């Protein structure tokens, strides 16, 4: 399967796509503005960066939707400009 971040007016999700047919098999609701995606080495989890929420969510691809969510600290600039 392929996974893609999907923004829509009805709910932001990750689309589960069958690469053989190119059709969306399912949509996993994850939260506001899903962006970067990363798969665990064993293929069991999909990590989803949520741009607006400033968080990372973990989706258990074998058992079902969200299993873990962690807020991220705001980014701050440490450059002094010198």
C-alpha positions, 0 to 999 in steps of 0.5 A: 500500500501507498500512503498520502497526506490528504487535505479536504473540507470534510476532514484531513486524513491519510489516504491508503492507496492500492498501487496496482489499481491507483484507487483509494482503499481507505482514509484514516482520519488523523487531525489537522493538516497532515503533512510529512509521513514516515513508516517504521522500519518494521512497517507496523506504524505510520507517523504523521506530522500534523502541521497545524496541530504541531504534533506527530501522530502514530497510526497502527497499520495492523490494529487500527487508527491512532495509537499515540500522539505527541505535541512538538515544542514550538520552533524558535530561532537561535540565530543572532544575525551576527 
